Every structure is written in C-alpha cells, then in structure tokens.
Amino acid sequence: MDEQGYLYVSDWYTNEVWRYQLCEEGSTLVAGGNGQGAGLNQLNSPGYLFVDRNHSVYVSDWNNQRVMKWNKGATEGIVVAGGQGQGNALTQLYHPQGIVVDTLGTLYVADSWNCRVMRWTQGATRGTVIVGGNGPGAGANQLNDPVDLSLDQHGNLYIAESNNNRVQRFSIE
C-alpha cells in the first residue's frame, strides 16, 4: 500500500499487477497485461511488489528470473536486476522473491533459490551478494530460502527465511 491509500496486487496466474483505491470501485493495470512471457511488457508469475514514492512499481518476476521496474503510467517495464536466465552469477537470479528499495534507489532482492540477498545499485548490470550465497543452511553466513525483506530507518535489513523459520537482522550501512 502506498501513502495515498492505493493497494497494489500481483496476480500470479494472469501475470498482471493491479492498483486499487480503497473504498472505490475499479482498478488500474500497472504492470503486465500482455499474457505470460519474457517481453518488457510481460510478466511470468509476478510475486512480490515494492512501490516507491514516485509510484514506480518494482515486481519480482519469478519465472523470468528478474526484477522489473514499471514507472507510473508505463506500458513496458525496465529490467533492474537479473534477466540473464536462471543461475548464480552476479548478473543472474534464481526465483527472486522479496524486494525492497532504499531512499537512494538501491534495490535489495531475496534471491530465494540461490539462498542469498543481493544489492543492485541504480543502473547496475550486476549485483553484489550482501548476505548468504554460501549454500543453504542455518549458519551465521547462510540463508535457506529467503522470501521477504524489509529495511528500517537505521540501516538494518530484515530477512525472512522460509526453510529456517526465522527472521534475521543485518546492518548494511
């Protein structure tokens, strides 16, 4: 939900993202809507969303192994992370899930099946592993299916892991 009371919903099956104004009828398509696919105007199983203060919508595009940014009113998205096929190179993601963007526009991605969290600065063609990436596990330097992320005002990144049933806090500043 954004500060103006709009609710954003990703529809995994129709490959669309919709915006709803609470207490009003109707909705607005904000991403996808052109069938399942890998084109810049398409999504393939959109999952997690993040909406910035400019109403740009970031979408974790699960089966396309990428994160897309859709500027307000755009008919096509921009690949801001991944999009180079499934894998564990610094240019790739493997089923991205939770995403969050800080006030500087830096994107953090829960790269779930690679058991890592990656940071992508604006305009970067490759990310940086900031947590995990050491195989699945419960060790201090490991994650196991990170699914969601949150940032607080103190520079802490919170990571929710599905297979470890835990939430961890990391200082990233």
N, C-alpha and C positions, 0 to 999 in steps of 0.2 A: 504494500500500500504506500502511496506517496503522500506528501504533505498536503495535497489538495483533496485528499479523500478518494482518489481513484484506486481501484483494486485491479491488479494485473493477474491474469490466469493463463498458465500454459496448458494446452490441450495436447497431450502426448499422442493421441490417436488421430487427430485431424491435422496435426503438425502446424498449429496456429497459436498465437498469443493474442489475448483479448484484454481490453481495458474496459472496466465497468465503473460508472459513477454510482455510488451507493445511494439508495432511495430514489433512483431514477430508472426508467426503462431504457433498454437499448444498450448496445456495446459498440466498441470500435476495434477493428482489427489493427494490431500494431506490428505484427511480425508474421511471416509465413503467408499462408492462404493460397498457395500455388501448388498444392499437393506435396507429397513426400518426395524429397530429392536433396541434391547437394548444391543446387544453384544458389546464387546470392539472394534470390527472392523465395527460397525454400528452406524448410527445416526437416529434420528426420528424428522424431522423438524428442521434442524440446522438453526440458525439465526445469531446472532452477532458473530463477529470474533475479535481476537486480535492476532497479530504476534509479538513475542519478538525478541530481537537482535540475538538470535540463530536460528531464523526461525522456532521455535516451534509455532504451531497454536493452539490457545485456541478457543473452539467452544461452544456457548451456545446451548445446545441440548434441545430445547423447550419441546417436548413431553416426553422425558426421565427424565425431572426434574433434569438435571445435567449439569456440565461444564466439557468438555473433553479437555485434552492437547494431541496434536499429535506432537511428536518430529519429526524433519526433517527426511524424509525417512521411518518413521514408518508405519507398516501395521495395528497396533492397537493403540488405544488411551489409556490414563490413566484418570480415573475419579479423578478430583481435587476438586470438590465441588458437594454436593448433591448426587444423585444417590440412595437415600434411599426412593424413592417414593415421591409422591406429599404430601406436608404438610408444617407445620410451625415450626417444631422442628429445633434445631440448626444444625442438620445433613441433613435437607431437604430443597428443593427449590420448588417453585410453579410457573412454567413458567419463567425461567431465561431469561433475555434479554441482555442488555448491559454489557460488561465485559471489564476490564482494569487490567493490571498487572504493578506494580511499579518496580523500579530497583532492589529491594530486592527479587522479585519473589512473593510478596504478591498479591493475586487475590481479586478484588472487583467485586461484582455481583449485578446487578439490579434484585432483586427477585420480579418481577413485580406484581404478583397477591397476594403476601404477603405484598405489599406496604412497602418494606424495602430495604436497601442496606446492604449486608453482606461482611465481610472481612474474607478471608481464607488464613492463612499463609501456607508456603510450608510444605507438609506432614500432615497437619491437617485433622482430621476426622470430625471436626465440625467447623462451622463458628461462627463469632461474629456479632451481629447486631450493625452497627455503625450509621445508620440514619433510622428513621421511625420505623416500626414494631408496631405502635400504632393504627392500623386500618386505612382505607382510610380517607383522609381529607386534608384540606388546612392549618392546624395549623402548628406552628413552629416545632413541633416534629412529624409531619405526612407527608406521601407521598401518592400519588394516581397514581398508575401505573407508577412507574419509568421505563423508557425504555432505556436510554443510559447514559453512564458515560464517564468522561474524567478527567485526572489528569494533573496539571501543575507542573512546576519545583519548585514551592514554597510550595508544600504540600497541595494544595487545590484540593478538589474533586468536580466536577461539575455534577449535576444530572438533567437530562431532564425528566420531568413528562408529560405523555400524557394527563391524565384527569384533571390536574391542569393547563395545558398550561403554564408551567413556567420552568425556569432553575434556580436551586439554587446552591450556592457555600458554601462548608463546609471546614473548616481547619481540617485536620486529623492528623497532626503531633504534 
